[in-house]
């Protein structure tokens, strides 16, 4: 996904509205656009590198991560 200056300017009022406080930086706008894209494509989780992967503390094997996450889920959730 590429966020252009125009994209950021277009969504910035919505970003400010969702933060519920005045903000001066446009940095949250690309994440807002990514979140919108994720929702529209029915994904549930995204590891962005903005703290989302820090709990792993190292590069990871995606397949191993999924296996670990499945083991941690309650049976009812795992069957969905």
DSSP file (Angstrom, degrees, kcal/mol; ACC not computed):
  #  RESIDUE AA STRUCTURE BP1 BP2  ACC     N-H-->O    O-->H-N    N-H-->O    O-->H-N    TCO  KAPPA ALPHA  PHI   PSI    X-CA   Y-CA   Z-CA
    1    1 A X              0   0    0      0, 0.0     2,-0.5     0, 0.0    33,-0.1   0.000 360.0 360.0 360.0 135.6    0.0    0.0    0.0
    2    2 A X        -     0   0    0      2,-0.0     2,-0.6     0, 0.0     0, 0.0  -0.978 360.0-156.2-119.8 128.1    1.3    3.5   -0.9
    3    3 A X        -     0   0    0     -2,-0.5     2,-0.1     4,-0.0    27,-0.1  -0.912  14.2-158.8-104.5 116.2   -0.1    6.6    0.8
    4    4 A X     >  -     0   0    0     -2,-0.6     4,-2.4     1,-0.1     5,-0.2  -0.377  33.8-104.3 -86.1 169.2    0.4    9.7   -1.2
    5    5 A X  H  > S+     0   0    0      1,-0.2     4,-2.5     2,-0.2     5,-0.2   0.894 124.8  52.6 -58.0 -39.7    0.4   13.3    0.1
    6    6 A X  H  > S+     0   0    0      2,-0.2     4,-2.2     1,-0.2    -1,-0.2   0.900 107.4  50.7 -64.1 -41.3   -3.1   13.6   -1.4
    7    7 A X  H  > S+     0   0    0      2,-0.2     4,-2.1     1,-0.2    -2,-0.2   0.925 111.4  48.4 -60.7 -45.1   -4.3   10.5    0.4
    8    8 A X  H  X S+     0   0    0     -4,-2.4     4,-1.5     1,-0.2    -2,-0.2   0.920 112.6  47.8 -63.4 -44.5   -3.0   11.8    3.7
    9    9 A X  H  X S+     0   0    0     -4,-2.5     4,-0.5     1,-0.2    -1,-0.2   0.866 110.4  53.2 -63.2 -36.8   -4.6   15.2    3.2
   10   10 A X  H  < S+     0   0    0     -4,-2.2     4,-0.3     1,-0.2     3,-0.2   0.894 117.9  34.0 -67.1 -40.9   -7.9   13.6    2.3
   11   11 A X  H >X S+     0   0    0     -4,-2.1     4,-2.3     1,-0.2     3,-0.6   0.583  91.6  93.6 -93.4  -9.3   -8.2   11.3    5.4
   12   12 A X  H 3X S+     0   0    0     -4,-1.5     4,-2.6     1,-0.3     5,-0.2   0.872  82.8  53.6 -56.8 -41.9   -6.5   13.7    7.9
   13   13 A X  H 3X S+     0   0    0     -4,-0.5     4,-2.1    -3,-0.2    -1,-0.3   0.899 111.1  47.8 -58.8 -37.5   -9.8   15.2    9.1
   14   14 A X  H <> S+     0   0    0     -3,-0.6     4,-2.5    -4,-0.3    -2,-0.2   0.892 109.7  52.8 -67.9 -38.7  -11.1   11.7    9.8
   15   15 A X  H  X S+     0   0    0     -4,-2.3     4,-1.9     2,-0.2    -2,-0.2   0.934 110.0  47.8 -61.2 -46.2   -7.9   10.8   11.6
   16   16 A X  H  X>S+     0   0    0     -4,-2.6     4,-1.1     1,-0.2     5,-0.5   0.917 111.3  51.4 -60.8 -43.4   -8.3   13.9   13.9
   17   17 A X  H  <5S+     0   0    0     -4,-2.1     3,-0.4    -5,-0.2    -1,-0.2   0.916 111.4  46.8 -60.4 -43.9  -11.9   13.0   14.5
   18   18 A X  H  <5S+     0   0    0     -4,-2.5    -1,-0.2     1,-0.2    -2,-0.2   0.790 107.4  55.6 -72.4 -27.8  -11.0    9.4   15.5
   19   19 A X  H  <5S-     0   0    0     -4,-1.9    -1,-0.2    -5,-0.2    -2,-0.2   0.740  93.7-148.1 -75.2 -20.8   -8.2   10.5   17.8
   20   20 A X  T  <5 +     0   0    0     -4,-1.1     2,-0.3    -3,-0.4    -3,-0.1   0.578  70.0  76.8  64.1  11.6  -10.6   12.7   19.7
   21   21 A X  S   <S-     0   0    0     -5,-0.5    -2,-0.2     0, 0.0     2,-0.1  -0.982  94.8 -92.1-142.0 153.3   -7.8   15.1   20.5
   22   22 A X        -     0   0    0     -2,-0.3     2,-0.4    -3,-0.1    -5,-0.0  -0.443  45.6-172.4 -63.6 134.9   -6.1   17.8   18.3
   23   23 A X        -     0   0    0     -2,-0.1    -7,-0.1     1,-0.1    -4,-0.0  -0.959  22.2-166.5-128.4 150.8   -3.0   16.4   16.6
   24   24 A X        +     0   0    0     -2,-0.4     2,-0.3     0, 0.0    -1,-0.1   0.586  66.4  80.3-109.3 -16.6   -0.4   18.2   14.6
   25   25 A X        -     0   0    0      1,-0.1     3,-0.3     4,-0.0     4,-0.0  -0.670  60.5-153.9 -95.4 148.5    1.4   15.3   13.0
   26   26 A X    >>  +     0   0    0     -2,-0.3     3,-1.9     1,-0.2     4,-0.5   0.398  69.0 105.4 -95.6   1.6    0.1   13.5    9.9
   27   27 A X  H 3> S+     0   0    0      1,-0.3     4,-0.7     2,-0.2     3,-0.5   0.813  73.8  57.0 -54.7 -35.3    2.0   10.2   10.9
   28   28 A X  H 3> S+     0   0    0     -3,-0.3     4,-2.2     1,-0.2    -1,-0.3   0.705  89.3  78.4 -70.1 -16.2   -1.3    8.5   12.0
   29   29 A X  H <> S+     0   0    0     -3,-1.9     4,-2.4     1,-0.2    -1,-0.2   0.913  90.8  48.5 -63.6 -45.5   -2.9    9.0    8.5
   30   30 A X  H  X S+     0   0    0     -4,-0.5     4,-2.5    -3,-0.5    -1,-0.2   0.893 112.2  50.3 -61.9 -36.4   -1.1    6.1    6.7
   31   31 A X  H  X S+     0   0    0     -4,-0.7     4,-2.7     2,-0.2    -1,-0.2   0.882 108.8  52.6 -66.5 -36.5   -1.9    3.7    9.6
   32   32 A X  H  X S+     0   0    0     -4,-2.2     4,-2.2     2,-0.2    -2,-0.2   0.922 110.3  47.6 -61.8 -44.6   -5.5    4.9    9.3
   33   33 A X  H  X S+     0   0    0     -4,-2.4     4,-2.2     2,-0.2    -2,-0.2   0.901 112.3  49.4 -64.5 -40.7   -5.4    4.1    5.5
   34   34 A X  H  X S+     0   0    0     -4,-2.5     4,-2.8     2,-0.2    -2,-0.2   0.919 109.8  51.6 -63.6 -43.2   -3.9    0.7    6.2
   35   35 A X  H  X S+     0   0    0     -4,-2.7     4,-2.4     1,-0.2    -2,-0.2   0.896 109.5  50.1 -60.6 -40.7   -6.5   -0.1    8.8
   36   36 A X  H  X S+     0   0    0     -4,-2.2     4,-2.4     2,-0.2    -1,-0.2   0.923 111.7  47.8 -63.6 -44.3   -9.2    0.8    6.4
   37   37 A X  H  X S+     0   0    0     -4,-2.2     4,-1.5     2,-0.2    -2,-0.2   0.910 111.0  51.5 -62.5 -42.6   -7.7   -1.5    3.7
   38   38 A X  H  <>S+     0   0    0     -4,-2.8     5,-2.0     1,-0.2     3,-0.3   0.927 111.5  46.9 -60.6 -46.1   -7.3   -4.3    6.2
   39   39 A X  H ><5S+     0   0    0     -4,-2.4     3,-1.4     1,-0.2    -1,-0.2   0.916 110.1  52.5 -63.4 -42.9  -11.0   -4.0    7.3
   40   40 A X  H 3<5S+     0   0    0     -4,-2.4    -1,-0.2     1,-0.3    -2,-0.2   0.766 110.8  47.8 -65.8 -25.1  -12.2   -3.9    3.7
   41   41 A X  T 3<5S-     0   0    0     -4,-1.5    -1,-0.3    -3,-0.3    -2,-0.2   0.276 113.8-116.9-100.8  10.5  -10.3   -7.1    2.8
   42   42 A X  T < 5 +     0   0    0     -3,-1.4     2,-0.2     1,-0.2    -3,-0.2   0.715  61.6 148.6  64.2  25.7  -11.6   -9.0    5.9
   43   43 A X      < -     0   0    0     -5,-2.0    -1,-0.2    -6,-0.2     3,-0.1  -0.565  32.0-163.7 -80.9 157.0   -8.2   -9.4    7.6
   44   44 A X        +     0   0    0      1,-0.3     2,-0.4    -2,-0.2    -1,-0.1   0.669  67.3  32.9-112.8 -26.5   -8.2   -9.5   11.4
   45   45 A X        -     0   0    0     -7,-0.1     2,-0.4     2,-0.0    -1,-0.3  -0.994  55.7-175.9-138.3 139.8   -4.5   -9.0   12.3
   46   46 A X        -     0   0    0     -2,-0.4     2,-0.8    -3,-0.1     6,-0.0  -0.993  16.4-151.2-135.4 128.6   -1.7   -7.0   10.8
   47   47 A X        +     0   0    0     -2,-0.4    -2,-0.0     1,-0.1     4,-0.0  -0.885  24.2 170.2 -96.0 110.5    1.9   -6.9   12.0
   48   48 A X        -     0   0    0     -2,-0.8    -1,-0.1     2,-0.0     3,-0.0   0.651  47.9-115.0 -98.9 -17.6    3.1   -3.5   10.9
   49   49 A X  S    S+     0   0    0      1,-0.0     2,-0.6     0, 0.0    -2,-0.1   0.407  88.0 111.6  90.9  -2.1    6.4   -3.1   12.7
   50   50 A X  S    S-     0   0    0      1,-0.1    -1,-0.0     3,-0.0    -2,-0.0  -0.406 114.5 -55.2 -98.4  55.0    5.1   -0.2   14.8
   51   51 A X  S >  S+     0   0    0     -2,-0.6     3,-0.7    -4,-0.0     4,-0.4   0.169 117.5 106.6  96.9 -18.1    5.2   -2.2   17.9
   52   52 A X  T 3  S+     0   0    0      1,-0.2     3,-0.2     2,-0.1     4,-0.0   0.775  86.7  37.7 -67.4 -25.6    3.2   -5.1   16.6
   53   53 A X  T >> S+     0   0    0      1,-0.1     3,-1.5     2,-0.1     4,-0.8   0.442  89.3  93.4-104.2  -0.4    6.2   -7.4   16.3
   54   54 A X  T <4 S+     0   0    0     -3,-0.7     3,-0.4     1,-0.3    -1,-0.1   0.779  73.9  66.9 -67.7 -25.5    8.1   -6.3   19.4
   55   55 A X  T 34 S+     0   0    0     -4,-0.4    -1,-0.3     1,-0.2    -2,-0.1   0.733  99.4  53.7 -66.8 -18.5    6.5   -9.1   21.6
   56   56 A X  T <4 S-     0   0    0     -3,-1.5    -1,-0.2     2,-0.1    -2,-0.2   0.774  88.5-159.1 -84.5 -27.8    8.5  -11.5   19.5
   57   57 A X     <  +     0   0    0     -4,-0.8     2,-0.3    -3,-0.4    -3,-0.1   0.607  65.2  42.7  61.0  15.5   11.8   -9.8   20.1
   58   58 A X  S    S-     0   0    0     -5,-0.4    -2,-0.1     0, 0.0    -1,-0.0  -0.969 102.9 -68.1-170.3 165.3   13.3  -11.3   17.0
   59   59 A X        -     0   0    0     -2,-0.3     2,-0.3     1,-0.1     0, 0.0  -0.366  61.1-151.8 -59.1 148.8   12.6  -12.2   13.3
   60   60 A X        -     0   0    0     -3,-0.0     2,-0.7     4,-0.0     3,-0.1  -0.885  21.1-119.1-132.6 159.2   10.0  -14.9   13.2
   61   61 A X     >  -     0   0    0     -2,-0.3     4,-2.5     1,-0.2     5,-0.2  -0.863  24.1-149.3 -92.7 115.6    8.8  -17.8   11.2
   62   62 A X  H  > S+     0   0    0     -2,-0.7     4,-2.4     1,-0.2     5,-0.2   0.884  95.5  52.0 -56.9 -43.3    5.2  -17.0   10.2
   63   63 A X  H  > S+     0   0    0      1,-0.2     4,-2.1     2,-0.2    -1,-0.2   0.913 111.0  47.4 -61.3 -43.2    4.1  -20.7   10.1
   64   64 A X  H  > S+     0   0    0      2,-0.2     4,-2.5     1,-0.2    -1,-0.2   0.894 110.0  53.7 -65.4 -39.3    5.6  -21.2   13.6
   65   65 A X  H  X S+     0   0    0     -4,-2.5     4,-2.6     1,-0.2    -2,-0.2   0.925 108.9  48.5 -60.2 -45.5    3.8  -18.1   14.9
   66   66 A X  H  X S+     0   0    0     -4,-2.4     4,-2.4     2,-0.2    -1,-0.2   0.900 110.9  50.6 -62.9 -41.0    0.5  -19.3   13.6
   67   67 A X  H  X S+     0   0    0     -4,-2.1     4,-1.9     2,-0.2    -1,-0.2   0.920 111.9  47.9 -62.0 -43.2    1.0  -22.7   15.2
   68   68 A X  H  X S+     0   0    0     -4,-2.5     4,-1.4     1,-0.2    -2,-0.2   0.918 111.3  49.9 -63.7 -43.6    1.8  -21.1   18.5
   69   69 A X  H  X S+     0   0    0     -4,-2.6     4,-0.9     1,-0.2    -1,-0.2   0.892 109.3  51.9 -63.6 -39.5   -1.2  -18.8   18.3
   70   70 A X  H >< S+     0   0    0     -4,-2.4     3,-0.6     1,-0.2    -1,-0.2   0.887 107.2  52.8 -64.4 -38.2   -3.5  -21.7   17.6
   71   71 A X  H 3< S+     0   0    0     -4,-1.9    -1,-0.2     1,-0.2    -2,-0.2   0.829 108.6  51.3 -64.7 -30.9   -2.2  -23.6   20.6
   72   72 A X  H 3< S+     0   0    0     -4,-1.4    -1,-0.2    -5,-0.1    -2,-0.2   0.654  91.9  94.9 -82.0 -15.9   -3.0  -20.6   22.8
   73   73 A X  S << S-     0   0    0     -4,-0.9     2,-0.0    -3,-0.6    -3,-0.0  -0.482  82.8-110.2 -78.9 144.3   -6.6  -20.2   21.6
   74   74 A X    >>  -     0   0    0     -2,-0.2     4,-2.4     1,-0.1     3,-0.6  -0.392  36.1-108.1 -63.7 152.5   -9.5  -21.7   23.5
   75   75 A X  H 3> S+     0   0    0      1,-0.2     4,-1.4     2,-0.2    -1,-0.1   0.856 117.7  54.7 -53.5 -40.1  -11.0  -24.7   21.6
   76   76 A X  H 34 S+     0   0    0      1,-0.2     4,-0.2     2,-0.2    -1,-0.2   0.892 112.5  42.8 -63.9 -39.0  -14.2  -22.7   20.7
   77   77 A X  H X4 S+     0   0    0     -3,-0.6     3,-1.4     1,-0.2    -1,-0.2   0.887 109.4  57.8 -72.9 -39.7  -12.2  -19.9   19.1
   78   78 A X  H 3< S+     0   0    0     -4,-2.4    -1,-0.2     1,-0.3    -2,-0.2   0.782 101.9  55.9 -62.4 -27.9   -9.8  -22.2   17.4
   79   79 A X  T 3<        0   0    0     -4,-1.4    -1,-0.3     1,-0.2    -2,-0.2   0.549 360.0 360.0 -84.3  -5.8  -12.7  -23.9   15.5
   80   80 A X    <         0   0    0     -3,-1.4    -1,-0.2    -4,-0.2    -2,-0.1   0.483 360.0 360.0 -73.3 360.0  -14.0  -20.7   14.0
